C-alpha cells in the first residue's frame, strides 16, 4: 500500500506515519529527515541543503524528486511505503508519478501548528522561519489537495485531535 501524508509541519505526520508504518509493516519515509541527514554531510550537496533549510526555503523540485524516486525504489518499499513531505505541489506529484492508494491530509489550524513547532525546539523552528514555511506550504498545498481529490484518493482528517483518535480515524480509510 502506498500512502501519502499531507499536512503542514507540526500536524503530526511523523507521529501518525510511524504508527501506521508499524501497523502495516512498511517503511515510513520523511523527506524532512532525508534533507536533515544530508545537510549534516560534509559535501557540496550537504552544504547546499543546509543553507536552504537554514534560510527557511524549500529544497528545489529536481533534488526532491531525485531523492524520493531513489528511496521508493529500494527493496524495503516493494510492498508499499508511507511518504511524508513530498510531493508538496501538483507539479511534483506529476513528476514523481507515484500512484498512491490513499492520500491523507492532516488538517490543522495555523495557530496550533506554530504552537506545536515552537515547543519541539529545532534550530530551524524560529517563529519567523515557521511563518515563512507555513506561508509557502499553504500557498502550494491547495492545488495539490485538488489534484488528489480529482483522483479520488484524498481523505481529510482533523489533526487537532489526540494522537490515538487521529490514528483511529486514519485506520478507517486504510
C-alpha positions in Angstrom: 0.0 0.0 0.0 1.3 3.4 -1.0 0.2 6.2 1.4 1.0 9.9 1.2 0.6 12.0 4.3 0.0 15.7 3.7 -0.1 18.4 6.3 1.9 21.4 7.5 4.9 20.9 9.7 3.6 20.1 13.2 0.4 18.5 12.0 1.5 15.1 13.3 2.6 13.4 10.0 5.7 11.8 11.6 3.9 10.5 14.6 0.9 9.2 12.6 3.2 7.9 9.8 5.4 5.9 12.1 2.4 4.4 13.9 0.8 3.4 10.6 4.1 2.1 9.3 4.4 -0.2 12.3 0.8 -1.4 11.8 1.2 -2.1 8.1 4.9 -3.2 8.3 6.0 -0.9 5.6 8.7 1.9 5.8 7.9 5.5 6.8 9.8 7.9 4.6 10.2 11.5 5.6 11.8 13.9 3.1 12.5 16.2 6.0 14.6 13.5 7.7 16.4 12.8 4.4 17.2 16.5 4.0 18.3 17.0 7.6 20.6 13.9 7.3 22.1 15.2 4.0 22.5 18.7 5.5 24.9 17.2 8.1 27.2 15.7 5.4 30.5 17.4 4.6 29.7 17.6 0.9 28.7 20.2 -1.6 25.1 18.8 -1.6 25.1 18.8 2.2 26.2 22.4 2.5 23.7 23.4 -0.2 20.7 21.7 1.5 21.9 23.0 4.9 21.8 26.6 3.5 18.3 26.1 2.1 17.0 24.7 5.3 18.5 27.5 7.4 17.1 30.1 5.2 13.6 28.8 5.6 13.2 28.0 1.9 12.2 24.7 0.4 14.5 22.3 -1.5 14.2 22.5 -5.2 11.9 20.2 -7.1 14.6 18.4 -9.1 16.5 17.4 -5.9 13.3 16.4 -4.1 12.1 14.2 -7.0 15.5 12.6 -7.4 15.9 11.7 -3.8 12.4 10.4 -3.3 12.4 8.4 -6.5 15.7 6.7 -5.4 14.3 5.9 -2.0 10.9 4.4 -3.0 12.7 2.1 -5.5 14.6 0.4 -2.6 13.9 -3.2 -1.7 12.1 -2.4 1.6 9.4 -0.4 -0.4 8.3 -3.3 -2.5 5.1 -3.8 -0.5 4.5 -0.1 -0.1 5.5 2.8 2.0 4.2 5.9 3.8 5.6 9.1 2.4 5.7 12.3 4.3 6.7 15.7 2.9 6.6 15.1 -0.8 5.0 15.8 -3.2 4.2 19.3 -1.9 2.9 20.7 -5.2 0.8 19.3 -8.0 3.8 19.7 -10.4 5.9 17.4 -8.1 3.1 14.9 -7.9 3.0 14.7 -11.7 6.8 14.3 -11.9 7.0 11.7 -9.2 4.4 9.5 -10.9 3.5 7.5 -7.8 0.0 6.1 -7.8 -0.9 6.5 -4.1 -3.6 4.2 -2.7 -4.6 6.9 -0.1 -3.6 10.5 0.4 -4.3 11.5 4.0 -4.5 15.3 4.7 -3.9 16.1 8.3 -5.9 19.4 8.6 -5.0 21.7 11.4 -5.2 25.5 12.2 -2.1 27.6 11.6 -2.0 28.8 15.2 -1.9 25.3 16.5 0.9 24.4 14.1 3.0 27.4 15.3 2.4 26.4 19.0 3.5 22.8 18.3 6.6 23.7 16.3 7.9 26.2 18.9 7.6 23.5 21.6 9.7 21.0 19.7 12.8 23.3 19.7 14.6 22.6 16.5 17.2 25.2 15.3 15.1 25.8 12.2 11.9 26.4 14.2 12.1 30.1 15.0 8.8 31.9 14.7 9.9 33.8 11.6 11.0 30.7 9.8 7.9 28.8 10.8 5.7 31.6 9.4 7.7 31.7 6.2 7.5 27.9 5.7 3.7 27.8 6.5 3.1 30.6 4.1 4.9 28.7 1.3 3.1 25.5 2.4 -0.4 26.8 2.3 0.1 28.6 -1.0 1.3 25.4 -2.6 -0.9 22.8 -0.9 -4.4 23.7 -2.2 -3.7 22.8 -5.8 -2.2 19.5 -4.6 -5.2 18.7 -2.5 -7.4 19.4 -5.5 -5.2 17.2 -7.6 -5.6 14.2 -5.3 -9.3 14.9 -4.7 -9.8 14.6 -8.5 -8.0 11.3 -8.4 -10.4 10.1 -5.7 -7.6 9.2 -3.2 -7.8 12.2 -0.8 -9.0 11.8 2.8 -9.2 14.7 5.2 -8.5 14.0 8.9 -8.8 16.6 11.8 -5.3 16.7 13.2 -6.4 18.9 16.1 -7.5 15.7 18.0 -5.4 13.5 20.3 -2.9 11.1 18.7 -4.9 7.9 19.1 -8.1 9.4 17.9 -6.3 10.6 14.7 -4.8 7.2 14.2 -8.2 5.5 14.6 -9.7 7.9 12.0 -6.9 7.1 9.6 -7.3 3.4 10.0 -11.0 3.7 8.9 -9.8 4.6 5.5 -6.9 2.2 5.1 
